Amino acid sequence: MTVAEAIADTTKRLRQAGCSSPRVDSERLVENAVRTPRTALYAEPERRLTTREHEVLTGGVERRCRREPLAYILGEWRFRQLTLQVTPAVLIPRPETELLVERCLEHLLERDQPTVIDIGTGSGAIALSIASEFPGAQITAVDKSNAALAIAKTNAHALELEHRVCFVEGDLFADVSGPFDLVVSNPPYVLAEDYAALQPEILNHEPREALVGAGFHERIADQALHRLRLGGWLLMECGEREAQRIGLELEQLPGYESVDVVNDLSGRPRFVEASRDDRKLQL
């Protein structure tokens, strides 16, 4: 089988299996099998796959046809400027969360050596991106899953950022007191009644405990008040159906000002951010 035939055949099989991006996934699977950059696949379309390459491709295609996420098959995923190891122990980093990192970096611009805490770090995508793109920041990354922290630590070591990020096992803030210039979190926010309707890639493969939950935003906001410096920022990713409600609750919570609901790149309300301020506490 040639490279061109492999791409065409894999695309057909993935389309029949109901995969949402069969052509792109096909190219990534062939790239992974032949260890050639995707951009170079079309330079040698008639090159024949070796027996070993064909075996690797076949295994990957079978897994993808069972709707296993491409990221888990490849064992890695791109997030902003980083390539991160991912396994079923962690959520696959989403493009929406890249914008959350962008918002964090904007709020850190005028701070020389800010302290940041990432609640529910998972693969470490948010924490490691901030550490990579804002060299002066010191990051604390918390997760209650030991398996997730192991992946995050592996990524930090691979990216040579382990000296910039402190990993802590525990729920929400655990025993970390701060103070912090910025608190960021992408907590579980899928409603239980919506879970069964998710795509098979999510429903059958990604960790449920990192997806489904309610009340996390309120708990984080309440606990962050005791750990944020005056003028520090809280940023959280939310479900589009919950973002406005969470924003309104933050506006009513003494200790926060400049509350804003920010849309994602699709124009859907996705992020809530607020600044710590004690003026409402003194009223």
Secondary structure as UniProt FT lines:
FT   HELIX           3..16
FT   TURN            17..18
FT   HELIX           22..34
FT   HELIX           38..43
FT   TURN            45..46
FT   HELIX           51..65
FT   TURN            66..67
FT   HELIX           70..74
FT   STRAND          76..79
FT   TURN            80..81
FT   STRAND          82..85
FT   TURN            88..89
FT   HELIX           95..108
FT   TURN            109..110
FT   STRAND          115..119
FT   TURN            122..124
FT   HELIX           125..133
FT   TURN            135..136
FT   STRAND          138..143
FT   HELIX           146..158
FT   TURN            159..160
FT   TURN            162..164
FT   STRAND          165..169
FT   TURN            172..175
FT   STRAND          180..185
FT   HELIX           192..195
FT   TURN            196..197
FT   HELIX           200..203
FT   TURN            204..205
FT   HELIX           208..210
FT   HELIX           216..224
FT   TURN            225..227
FT   STRAND          228..237
FT   TURN            240..242
FT   HELIX           243..252
FT   TURN            254..255
FT   STRAND          256..263
FT   TURN            265..266
FT   STRAND          269..276
FT   HELIX           280..282
//
